[in-house]
């Protein structure tokens, strides 16, 4: 498949998603992460469906295949991934979470082997193991300790959600029908929100009173709902349809850059050396797993820059 993800499109999606990962810490309370995520996607889903009604010729799924596609995206990419991400960022910073999320392309490439029939070799296996090693460096588990640290718990939750997101990214290529992208995303957000609210109720979360929510938290929730939620996922699914899931998840390698900037500039977080080392290991693992695509991406970026300089 030819790589045709324009740098502008990829960077726009990265800004939205990277800022959203860091904004999760401000946009939800520690006692109600799933409820906050449910609110985010219920509102974003309504906005996207209204947009879909205005710009597409069809809003409702027509057959079981299209309904199954909505269920897959809603369950894996909104319910599962976002629930784990919101819970994980209770324990780790947005920068750390974004680095773990950058493992998504590696997992997507491996998942594509059984689901899409793609073939992988020794270098791919080495890349996957290197990526896992990078995640382990970030988690920093204590050898011989019988108690899991909060960092290990947080990284484990975020990585589990990342795996669900990667599975959904690949599976959608098998089950999607002719439902317009905007309608697919809107209904999937509604499904994900319902699952998140259900998880919130089952876990006994309590939603805070409106007077107990700070203006900063409200502002963060508005951003992650509109910017990282509605707009960011419209960009993401558009890229999936154009270039495929593995290529699109290149966006994940710009996320840590923007998430780190947001964490340092607005949230006052520092950046540990282990986080940098872990990210480099994950990025190297991805380069091994998707070496041909990376070469095409670099070639396409060079061509785009040359055209821009000649303009």
C-alpha positions as CSV (number, residue, x, y, z in Angstrom):
1,X,0.0,0.0,0.0
2,X,1.4,3.4,-1.0
3,X,2.0,5.8,1.9
4,X,0.2,9.0,1.3
5,X,-0.4,10.4,4.7
6,X,0.5,14.0,4.4
7,X,2.6,15.5,7.2
8,X,0.0,18.2,7.8
9,X,-2.7,15.5,8.4
10,X,-0.5,13.4,10.6
11,X,0.7,16.3,12.7
12,X,-2.8,17.6,13.1
13,X,-4.0,14.3,14.4
14,X,-0.9,14.1,16.7
15,X,-1.5,17.5,18.2
16,X,-5.1,16.5,19.0
17,X,-4.4,13.1,20.4
18,X,-1.2,14.0,22.2
19,X,-2.7,17.0,23.9
20,X,-5.7,14.8,24.8
21,X,-3.6,12.2,26.5
22,X,-2.1,14.8,28.9
23,X,-5.5,16.5,29.3
24,X,-7.0,13.3,30.6
25,X,-5.4,14.1,34.0
26,X,-7.1,17.4,34.3
27,X,-10.3,16.5,32.6
28,X,-11.4,13.8,35.2
29,X,-11.4,13.3,38.9
30,X,-9.5,10.5,40.5
31,X,-12.7,9.0,41.9
32,X,-14.6,8.9,38.6
33,X,-12.3,8.2,35.6
34,X,-14.7,6.0,33.7
35,X,-17.6,8.4,34.2
36,X,-15.5,11.3,33.0
37,X,-14.6,9.3,29.9
38,X,-18.2,8.4,29.3
39,X,-19.2,12.1,29.5
40,X,-16.5,12.9,27.0
41,X,-17.6,10.5,24.4
42,X,-21.3,10.9,24.9
43,X,-21.0,14.6,24.1
44,X,-18.4,14.0,21.3
45,X,-20.6,11.3,19.8
46,X,-23.6,13.6,19.7
47,X,-21.6,16.3,18.0
48,X,-20.1,13.9,15.4
49,X,-23.6,12.5,14.7
50,X,-25.0,16.0,14.2
51,X,-22.1,16.7,11.8
52,X,-22.7,13.4,10.0
53,X,-26.4,14.3,9.5
54,X,-25.4,17.5,7.9
55,X,-22.6,16.3,5.5
56,X,-23.5,12.7,4.7
57,X,-26.4,11.0,2.9
58,X,-26.9,8.3,5.5
59,X,-26.8,8.2,9.2
60,X,-28.0,4.7,10.2
61,X,-26.4,1.3,9.6
62,X,-28.2,-0.7,7.0
63,X,-27.1,-4.3,7.8
64,X,-25.5,-6.5,10.4
65,X,-22.0,-5.9,8.9
66,X,-22.2,-2.2,9.4
67,X,-23.7,-2.6,12.9
68,X,-20.9,-5.1,13.8
69,X,-18.4,-2.5,12.6
70,X,-19.9,0.1,14.9
71,X,-19.8,-2.4,17.8
72,X,-16.1,-3.3,17.1
73,X,-15.0,0.3,17.0
74,X,-17.1,1.3,20.0
75,X,-16.0,-1.6,22.1
76,X,-12.3,-1.7,21.4
77,X,-11.3,1.9,20.4
78,X,-13.6,3.9,22.7
79,X,-14.9,1.7,25.5
80,X,-11.9,-0.5,26.1
81,X,-9.0,1.8,25.1
82,X,-10.4,5.0,26.6
83,X,-11.5,3.3,29.8
84,X,-8.0,1.9,30.4
85,X,-6.3,5.1,29.4
86,X,-8.4,7.2,31.8
87,X,-7.7,4.8,34.6
88,X,-4.1,4.5,33.8
89,X,-3.4,8.2,33.9
90,X,-4.5,8.2,37.5
91,X,-1.0,6.6,38.2
92,X,1.3,8.0,35.4
93,X,1.8,11.3,33.7
94,X,0.4,12.2,30.3
95,X,3.9,12.0,28.8
96,X,4.5,8.5,30.1
97,X,1.0,7.4,28.9
98,X,1.7,8.8,25.5
99,X,5.0,6.9,25.2
100,X,3.2,3.6,26.1
101,X,0.5,4.4,23.6
102,X,3.2,4.8,20.9
103,X,3.5,1.0,21.2
104,X,0.2,0.8,19.2
105,X,1.8,0.5,15.7
106,X,3.9,-2.4,16.8
107,X,0.9,-4.2,18.3
108,X,-1.2,-3.4,15.2
109,X,1.5,-4.9,12.9
110,X,1.6,-8.1,14.9
111,X,-2.2,-8.4,15.2
112,X,-2.5,-7.9,11.4
113,X,-0.7,-11.3,11.0
114,X,-3.7,-13.5,12.1
115,X,-6.4,-11.1,11.3
116,X,-5.3,-9.9,7.8
117,X,-3.0,-12.7,6.9
118,X,0.1,-10.6,6.7
119,X,3.5,-12.3,7.1
120,X,6.2,-11.4,9.5
121,X,9.8,-12.6,10.1
122,X,12.6,-12.6,12.6
123,X,13.2,-8.8,12.5
124,X,9.5,-8.2,13.2
125,X,9.7,-10.4,16.3
126,X,12.8,-8.6,17.4
127,X,11.0,-5.3,16.9
128,X,8.0,-6.4,19.0
129,X,10.2,-7.7,21.8
130,X,12.2,-4.4,21.8
131,X,9.0,-2.5,22.1
132,X,7.9,-4.5,25.0
133,X,11.3,-4.0,26.6
134,X,10.8,-0.2,26.2
135,X,7.5,-0.4,28.0
136,X,9.1,-2.4,30.8
137,X,11.8,0.3,31.1
138,X,9.1,2.9,31.6
139,X,7.2,0.8,34.1
140,X,10.4,0.1,36.1
141,X,9.1,-3.0,38.0
142,X,10.9,-3.8,41.3
143,X,12.5,-7.2,41.1
144,X,11.7,-9.4,44.1
145,X,8.9,-7.1,45.4
146,X,5.6,-8.7,46.0
147,X,3.7,-5.4,45.6
148,X,3.1,-3.7,42.3
149,X,4.1,0.0,42.2
150,X,1.6,2.6,41.0
151,X,3.8,3.1,37.9
152,X,3.5,-0.5,37.0
153,X,-0.2,-0.5,37.5
154,X,-0.6,2.7,35.4
155,X,1.6,1.5,32.6
156,X,-0.1,-1.9,32.6
157,X,-3.5,-0.3,32.2
158,X,-2.4,2.1,29.4
159,X,-0.7,-0.8,27.6
160,X,-3.8,-3.0,27.9
161,X,-5.9,-0.2,26.4
162,X,-3.3,0.4,23.7
163,X,-3.5,-3.3,22.7
164,X,-7.3,-3.0,22.5
165,X,-7.0,0.1,20.3
166,X,-4.5,-1.7,18.0
167,X,-6.9,-4.7,17.6
168,X,-9.8,-2.4,16.8
169,X,-7.7,-0.5,14.2
170,X,-6.9,-3.7,12.4
171,X,-10.4,-5.3,12.8
172,X,-12.2,-2.4,11.4
173,X,-10.6,-3.1,8.0
174,X,-12.4,-6.5,8.1
175,X,-15.8,-5.5,9.2
176,X,-16.5,-2.0,7.9
177,X,-19.2,-1.7,5.3
178,X,-20.4,1.4,3.4
179,X,-21.5,3.4,6.4
180,X,-20.1,7.0,6.1
181,X,-17.0,7.6,8.3
182,X,-18.7,10.3,10.3
183,X,-21.7,8.2,11.1
184,X,-19.5,5.2,12.0
185,X,-17.5,7.3,14.4
186,X,-20.5,9.0,16.0
187,X,-22.3,5.8,16.7
188,X,-19.1,4.1,17.9
189,X,-18.6,6.9,20.4
190,X,-22.1,6.4,21.7
191,X,-21.5,2.7,22.1
192,X,-18.2,3.4,23.9
193,X,-19.8,6.0,26.2
194,X,-22.5,3.4,27.1
195,X,-19.8,0.9,28.0
196,X,-17.9,3.5,30.0
197,X,-21.0,4.5,32.0
198,X,-21.7,0.9,32.6
199,X,-18.2,0.3,33.9
200,X,-18.5,3.4,36.1
201,X,-21.7,2.1,37.6
202,X,-20.4,-1.4,38.2
203,X,-17.2,-0.1,39.8
204,X,-19.1,2.1,42.2
205,X,-17.8,5.5,40.9
206,X,-19.5,8.6,42.2
207,X,-19.8,11.7,39.9
208,X,-18.8,15.0,41.6
209,X,-21.2,17.8,42.1
210,X,-20.9,20.6,39.5
211,X,-19.7,23.1,42.2
212,X,-16.8,20.7,43.0
213,X,-15.4,20.8,39.5
214,X,-12.6,23.4,38.9
215,X,-12.6,25.7,35.9
216,X,-9.3,24.0,34.7
217,X,-11.0,20.6,34.8
218,X,-13.9,22.0,32.8
219,X,-11.6,23.5,30.2
220,X,-9.6,20.3,29.9
221,X,-12.8,18.3,29.5
222,X,-14.0,20.6,26.7
223,X,-10.7,20.3,24.9
224,X,-10.5,16.5,25.1
225,X,-14.1,16.3,24.1
226,X,-14.0,18.5,21.0
227,X,-10.3,18.6,20.0
228,X,-9.0,15.2,20.9
229,X,-12.4,13.5,20.8
230,X,-14.5,14.7,17.9
231,X,-11.9,16.3,15.6
232,X,-9.0,14.0,16.4
233,X,-10.9,10.8,15.7
234,X,-12.4,12.2,12.5
235,X,-8.8,12.7,11.3
236,X,-7.7,9.3,12.6
237,X,-10.4,7.2,10.9
238,X,-10.0,9.2,7.7
239,X,-6.3,8.3,7.6
240,X,-7.1,4.6,8.4
241,X,-9.3,4.4,5.3
242,X,-6.7,6.2,3.1
243,X,-3.5,4.4,4.1
244,X,-4.4,1.5,6.6
245,X,-4.1,1.0,10.3
246,X,-0.3,0.4,10.6
247,X,0.6,3.5,8.6
248,X,-1.9,5.7,10.4
249,X,-0.5,4.7,13.8
250,X,2.6,6.6,12.9
251,X,0.6,9.4,14.5
252,X,1.4,7.7,17.8
253,X,5.1,8.6,17.4
254,X,4.3,12.3,17.4
255,X,1.9,12.0,20.4
256,X,4.7,11.8,23.1
257,X,6.2,15.0,21.8
258,X,3.0,17.0,22.1
259,X,1.9,15.2,25.3
260,X,5.3,16.0,26.9
261,X,5.1,19.6,25.9
262,X,1.6,19.9,27.4
263,X,2.7,18.1,30.6
264,X,5.7,20.3,31.1
265,X,4.2,23.7,30.1
266,X,0.7,23.4,31.6
267,X,0.8,20.6,34.2
268,X,4.2,21.1,35.7
269,X,5.4,17.5,35.1
270,X,9.0,16.5,34.6
271,X,10.5,14.0,32.1
272,X,12.4,11.0,33.5
273,X,15.4,9.5,31.7
274,X,13.7,6.1,31.7
275,X,10.7,7.5,29.8
276,X,13.1,8.8,27.1
277,X,14.9,5.5,26.9
278,X,11.7,3.6,26.8
279,X,10.3,5.7,23.9
280,X,13.5,5.3,21.9
281,X,13.2,1.5,22.4
282,X,9.6,1.4,21.3
283,X,10.3,3.7,18.3
284,X,13.2,1.4,17.3
285,X,11.0,-1.6,17.6
286,X,8.4,0.0,15.3
287,X,11.1,0.9,12.8
288,X,12.0,-2.8,12.6
289,X,8.5,-4.0,12.4
290,X,7.4,-1.5,9.8
291,X,10.7,-0.8,8.1
292,X,9.4,-0.7,4.5
293,X,6.5,1.6,5.5
294,X,8.9,3.9,7.3
295,X,11.1,4.1,4.2
296,X,8.1,5.1,2.1
297,X,7.0,7.6,4.8
298,X,10.4,9.2,4.8
299,X,10.5,9.3,1.0
300,X,7.0,10.8,0.9
301,X,7.9,13.4,3.6
302,X,11.1,14.4,1.7
303,X,9.0,14.9,-1.5
304,X,6.4,17.0,0.3
305,X,9.1,19.2,1.9
306,X,10.8,19.6,-1.5
307,X,7.5,20.7,-3.1
308,X,6.9,23.1,-0.3
309,X,10.3,24.7,-0.6
310,X,9.9,25.1,-4.4
311,X,6.5,26.7,-4.0
